[in-house]
Amino acid sequence: MLRISILSAFFLLSCNPKAQDSPENEDLKTEFSLPKKLKEVSGIALSGDKKIIWAIEDQGNKNVVYGLDLQGKPVADVQVSNAENTDWEDITADPQGNIYIGDFGNNDNDRQNLSILKLDLKNASQNSMAVTQTTKFRYEGQTEFPPKKSKWLYDCEAFVEMDGNFYLFTKNRSKGFDGTFLVFRVPNKEGDFEAKLIGKLKLEGSYSDAAITSAAVNSTKDKIILLNHKNIQVLTGFTADDFNKTKIQAVSLNHNSQKEAVVFLDEKTLLIADEKDKKTGGNVYRFPLK
């Protein structure tokens, strides 16, 4: 009977690869499941006091910022009264606690109304609020909308704010994906700007290994995390004006899902969120940086 049980367990695991991929078996630990209404989370950020997780969804969803406590309990639904969710793809914060939404999703590389929206979102008691600053931008180097499919480098799902500038990391949607991505800088100001190209870099691997879906920066601003479905990429050695000599370390999460959001909980810990599909995802995970 013991032999039969062992063989049965072997065949069950062989036929169910997701059981072997469970994040509970690795450093990636499930912190909590997201509320059912947050099926397509596209970005998360922390409040200034680090007690609230602010979350957004992408194209086709409400122009609402959702607040969760650190156990995943919903504490706020904040309606953004003067902006539409064209394609909100990431959310970030500055050291003063201001929140910024990246309305720059551009799957077909043809948008010409890209923007970053600033919110004075300080607590969970607000039911609605207005955008206080709109930073409109266009990419340096893009002259066709869309360009040839071999040059689809102008979608974006990832950005951070550092020292009065936004840094955007594009998502490669080119035919013949090779991991190339661009880094652009935009001033954190009201107005309409050309996003300056300050880096062209390359990640190794397939689309799930190397397509960038979110970004986060640590408090000392010397480390940036880029998120993929299967990995994180740790960026160091960059300067405010030049990312071309950036050092990149790929770290496997040993787990494959549609991961769309990342933020530093503290200097040694990340929170990562993925979208919900029929059987997997819809969680916030904790991941230690070693």
Secondary structure, 3 states (H helix, E strand, C coil): CHHHHHHHHHHHHHHCHHHHCCHHHCCCEEEEECCCCCCCEEEEEECCCCCCEEEEECCCCCCEEEEECCCCCEEEEEEECCCCCCCEEEEEECCCCCEEEEECCCCCCCCCCEEEEEECCCCCCCCEECCCEEEEEEECCCCCCCCCHHHCCCEEEEEEEECCEEEEEEECCCCCCCCEEEEEEEECCCEEEEEEEEEEEECCCCHHHHCCCEEEECCCCCCEEEECCCEEEEEECCCCCCCCCCEEEEEECCCCCCEEEEEEEECCEEEEEECCCCCCCCEEEEEECC
